[in-house]
Each structure stands twice: as structure tokens, then as C-alpha cells.
Amino acid sequence: MDLNLKDKVVIVAGGAGEKGSISETILQALVEEGAIPAILDIDDRGASYVDDFSQKGTNASFFKVDLTKEFEVKQAIEGVAAKYGKIDVVVNVVGSNDGIGLDGSADDFMESLKLNLVSYFLTVKYALAELKKSKGNILNIGSKVGLTGQGGTSAYAAAKGGVLAMTREWAIDLVGNGIRVNAIIIAECWTPSYDSWLKTLEDGEKKRQSIVEKIPLGKRMTTPREIADTVLFTISERSSHTTGQFIFVDGGYVHLDRAMLGE
């Protein structure tokens, strides 16, 4: 299926995750489809990804930016528009489950909101004029924690709940401009950071197995590529009448009754 993403300029805010992460896998999938990723991130890994993509003939870009700083975000997006003359899609993929709970400070709570929620607002705010010209679309990467909670992570839960609320709000705001806005919700996805977290536990393998057994479809974690493939489809013209939706890529983890799994 031709998704018609060739030469589409796609901002990936928070796109410089480590190799094998959700964000890096999204970048690779975009390049495979002929899209042009513009990476906004504070991590210099983004520059190395662009070097790799340039060898494949893709005119990708990296803008080093602290996504919690309004002026830096504004400058970076102006840089994207100046280089390419357009912006077709914004994918917000920032997410750090930083464990700021009720025992954390108010300052730490606010900093977490800036990273996990306000950065989404800033990216869309400053890309909006170009998105209106292109009749582009916005895709926010969310988390089950925004709906289910998790315990011990008040700030991240609040931020990811806010991301979902903004998704629906923007879908209403922008429907008259022909701009679609959707969110993908992730539950248990096997990533390098997930692996690293399990290795900090005394019995990480036992913990992993206890999680996997609760995932209805296949009793396995979602892969980053499954997330990336859904991203591609959702931002493409093949999803041309889909807006304001929360798309769950989670093997049924959030909605299906655990009783079906038996003992």
C-alpha cells in the first residue's frame, strides 16, 4: 500500500531516542516511506541519525532544542519551515515516566509537565501556521498511564492525561482547517529503556513475565515497529477521515477483561 508520504516534511519532537526506541523506530519507518524527518531534540544522537539518513539520500534535519523552552522551540520550527518551505505533519513523541509522585516537590512536578505536556503545546503552537497551509495533521504519542494511572507517577499521569485532552481539543479547534489530530496510546512496549529498567530490579525477568502474561493478544509486549507502522498509517492520506481518535496499540492490554486470561 502506497501511503503517499514521499517528501512529506514530518517534525518528530523528541525523536532522538536511543537506537531501538519508539522514536528512533518511527524515524527509520518515515525514511523507508520516503518522508523527510525533522528531528527536534536536546540529545545529539539526532545529528548522528541525520548523518545516517543522508547516506540513504534523505534530506533529514536535526535541530538541537530544549523542548521545554518556548523560544528554542519557536526558533527550531522556523528553521524547519525556512529549510523546506513547508511542514506537513507534527509527531509529538516526548515521554519520560520520571516517577514524580506525591512525595515529589511542586517544582519537580511542574518541570515534568513542561517536558511531557507543555512541549506538545509549544510544538503545535509554532508549527500551526505551516500546518494550516499544508492541511497537514498532528499525531500525539500517549500512554495508558493517562487513562489507567500507574502509581507513584502523578506528574507523568497528569501530563499524559493532558495530552489526550489536548488531542480532542485540537481536533475540534482545527477541523475547520482540514487538520486532523489523533493520539496513539501505548501500554507495554519492549524498548531499550524498558529493558534497562527491568535490569535494575532484583528479579527483572520474573517481573517481565508477570507483565507479559497480562497482555491478551499473544501474551507479548508491543514492538516499536508496530507503533511506528500505526504512526505511518495514521499520518497518511489512508487515514483521511480519522480525527480526534485515541488509537490503542497495546494487544488489548487496556480494554480487554483480564479474566479471559485464566490462571
Residue pairs with C-beta under 8 A, 6 or more apart in sequence:
1 238
3 33
3 232
3 233
3 236
3 237
3 238
4 236
4 237
4 238
5 30
5 33
5 34
5 35
5 232
5 235
5 236
6 33
6 34
6 35
7 34
7 35
7 36
8 35
8 36
8 88
8 89
8 235
9 35
9 36
9 38
9 80
9 84
9 86
9 87
9 88
9 89
10 30
10 35
10 36
10 37
10 38
10 88
10 89
10 90
10 91
10 235
11 37
11 38
11 40
11 77
11 80
11 87
11 89
11 90
11 91
11 123
11 127
12 23
12 26
12 27
12 30
12 37
12 38
12 39
12 40
12 91
12 93
13 40
13 41
13 67
13 90
13 91
13 92
13 93
13 94
13 119
13 120
13 123
14 23
14 40
14 41
14 67
14 92
14 93
14 94
14 95
14 119
15 23
15 24
15 26
15 27
15 37
15 39
15 40
15 41
15 46
15 49
15 91
15 93
16 23
16 24
16 39
16 41
16 42
16 43
16 44
16 45
16 46
16 49
16 62
17 23
17 24
17 43
17 45
17 93
18 24
18 45
18 192
18 193
19 192
20 191
20 192
20 224
21 191
21 192
21 193
21 224
22 93
22 141
22 186
22 189
22 191
22 224
22 227
22 228
23 93
24 49
24 224
25 224
25 225
25 227
25 228
26 91
26 93
26 224
26 227
26 228
26 231
27 37
27 39
27 49
27 53
27 60
28 228
29 225
29 228
29 229
29 231
29 232
30 36
30 37
30 232
31 37
31 53
31 56
31 58
31 60
33 232
34 58
35 89
36 58
36 59
36 60
36 61
36 84
37 53
37 58
37 60
37 61
38 60
38 61
38 62
38 63
38 80
38 83
38 84
38 87
39 46
39 49
39 50
39 60
39 61
39 62
39 63
40 63
40 65
40 67
40 73
40 76
40 77
40 123
41 62
41 63
41 64
41 65
41 67
42 64
42 65
42 66
42 67
44 64
46 62
46 63
46 64
47 62
47 64
49 60
49 62
50 60
50 61
50 62
53 60
54 60
61 79
61 80
61 83
63 76
63 79
63 80
65 72
65 73
65 75
65 76
66 72
67 73
67 94
67 115
67 119
67 122
67 123
68 111
68 114
68 115
68 118
68 119
70 122
73 119
73 122
73 123
73 126
74 122
74 126
77 87
77 123
77 126
77 127
77 130
78 126
80 87
80 127
81 87
81 130
86 130
86 133
86 134
87 127
87 130
87 131
87 134
87 136
88 131
88 134
88 136
88 137
89 136
89 137
89 138
89 139
89 235
90 123
90 124
90 127
90 131
90 136
90 137
90 138
90 139
91 138
91 139
91 141
91 231
91 235
92 119
92 120
92 123
92 124
92 138
92 139
92 140
92 141
92 163
93 141
94 115
94 116
94 119
94 120
94 141
95 116
95 141
95 143
95 156
95 160
96 112
96 115
96 116
96 156
97 143
97 145
97 150
97 153
97 156
98 112
98 115
98 153
98 155
98 156
99 152
99 153
99 156
100 108
100 109
100 112
100 153
100 154
100 155
100 156
101 151
101 152
101 153
101 154
101 155
102 154
104 154
104 155
108 155
109 154
109 155
109 158
112 155
112 156
112 159
113 155
113 158
113 159
113 162
115 159
116 155
116 156
116 159
116 160
116 163
117 158
117 159
117 160
117 162
117 163
117 166
120 140
120 163
120 166
121 166
124 131
124 138
124 170
130 136
131 137
131 138
131 174
131 177
131 179
132 177
132 179
135 177
135 178
135 179
136 179
137 179
137 180
137 181
137 182
137 235
137 243
138 170
138 174
138 179
138 180
138 181
138 182
139 181
139 182
139 183
139 184
139 231
139 234
139 235
140 163
140 164
140 166
140 167
140 181
140 182
140 183
140 184
141 183
141 184
141 186
141 227
141 231
142 160
142 163
142 164
142 167
142 183
142 184
142 185
142 186
142 246
143 156
143 160
143 185
143 186
143 187
144 185
144 186
144 187
144 250
144 253
144 254
145 153
145 156
145 157
145 160
146 157
146 159
146 160
146 161
146 162
146 163
146 164
146 185
147 161
147 164
147 185
147 254
148 254
149 157
150 156
150 157
163 183
164 183
164 185
164 246
167 181
167 182
167 183
167 244
167 246
168 181
168 244
170 179
170 181
171 180
171 181
171 182
171 243
171 244
172 244
174 181
175 243
180 239
180 240
180 242
180 243
181 243
181 244
182 234
182 239
182 242
182 243
182 244
182 245
182 246
182 247
183 245
183 246
183 247
184 227
184 230
184 231
184 234
184 246
184 247
184 248
184 249
185 246
185 247
185 248
185 249
185 250
185 254
186 222
186 227
186 249
186 250
187 215
187 222
187 248
187 250
187 251
187 253
187 254
188 194
188 211
188 212
188 215
188 221
188 222
188 250
188 251
188 253
189 221
189 222
189 223
189 224
189 227
190 221
190 222
190 223
190 224
191 224
194 221
198 204
198 205
198 207
198 208
201 207
211 221
212 219
212 220
212 221
213 219
213 261
214 253
214 258
214 261
215 221
215 250
215 251
215 252
215 253
216 251
216 252
216 253
216 256
216 258
216 260
216 261
217 251
217 252
218 251
219 261
220 251
221 251
222 249
222 250
222 251
226 249
227 249
230 247
230 249
233 239
234 242
234 247
248 254
248 255
